[in-house]
Amino acid sequence: MPERKHSISDRHLRLLRRGLLVLLVLGILGAVVFGVRAVSSSRAWYHAPPEQIESWMSPRYIAMSQHVPPRVVEDILAPGQDLMHRKISLDDIADNQGVDVDLLIIALENAIAEFKDRKRD
């Protein structure tokens, strides 16, 4: 018995190519749409107004949300320590230092305002 060679008809081959082309176009279109959305949302975060400093925030989050360098926040909270790579909140820092968290927040707000004033000059 001779071996039967499986072949696809020209009609089915055209349909397969069209289907694959449609899938490719949809994939590229989806990547473009979601890429544009990702870029626009990241721009919105970068240009967002600074948030009110709260006791649950970490030093790194404060520096990012206030648009200041990390050293500005570190110099007020714990000079000489690297707080940016630790997950610690202002509540925890205040407890460790034995100070009121509200005083710490006021000191941070003053330091940030002073830094931004110097930056404008």
N, C-alpha and C positions, 0 to 999 in steps of 0.2 A: 504494500500500500504506500503510495507516494506521500511524502510529508506535505501537509497543507500549509501554505504560507499565509499568515494572517496579515491582511492589509486593510487599510482604512480607505473608504471611498473619498473621492475628491470633495464631495458635498460635505461629508462629515469632517474632513480636514479643514475646510473653510469655516465651518461652524465652530470648531475647536479654536482655531486661530482668532476668530472674532470674539469669542467668549474670553479667551485669555487677554486679548487687547482691552476689552471692556474692564476686566478686573485690574489690569495694570493702570489704566486711566483713573479708575476709582481710587486705587491705592495712592497714586500721586496726588490726586485732588484732595483726598483726606489728609495726607501729610501736609499739604500747603495750608488747608483750612485750620488744622489744629496748630500748626506752626505759627501762623499769624495770631491766633488767639493766645498762645503762650507768650509771644513777644509783647503783645499789647497788655496782658495782665502783669508781666514783669515790669513794664514801663510804669504802669499805674502804681505798683508797690514802691518803685524807686522815687516817684514824685509825690507820694502820699504825705500829707502833713504829719508832723510828729505827734505821737500819741501821748496821752497823759501818763506819767510814770506811776506805776502801781507796785505794790509790795510783792506780787507774785512773779514779777519780771526778773529775768537773769541779766547780769551785766552785759553780756553779748547782745541780747535782744534790745536792751536800752540803747546801746551804741548804734545798732542798726536802725532802730525806729526813730532815733533823734538825729540821725545823719551826722554823727560825730565820730572821730577816731576812737578806737578802744582805749587808748591811753588816758583820755579825758575822764572816762568812767572809772578806770582802774586807779587813777591817782587820788580820787575822792574816796573810793570804797576801801581799798587796801593797797597803799603804795608799796611797790616792790614785789607784789604777788601777781601771779598770772591767773586771773579769774575768768578769762575769756574761754578757756578750754575746759571749764568745770561747769556742771549743771547745778547751780546754786542760786537760790532766789534772794531778793533783798531781805525778806523775812529771816532767812537763815544767816545772812551776813550780819544783820542787826543783832540777832541773838548771840552770835559768836563774839561780837564786839561789845555787847552789853549796852547798846544804845537804842533809842526809840527809832523805829522804822520811818516815822514821819520826819524826824530830823535828818535822817539819811537821804530821804527823797528831796527835802528842801535843799540840802547841800548839793545834791546832784543837779537839781534844776538851776541853781545859781552858777555852778561850774559850767554847765552846758550853755547857759545864756552868756556868760563871760567869754567862753570860747567863740561863740558865734559872733559876738560883738567885735572881738579882736580880728576875726576872719574878715569881717566887712571893711575894717579900716585899711 
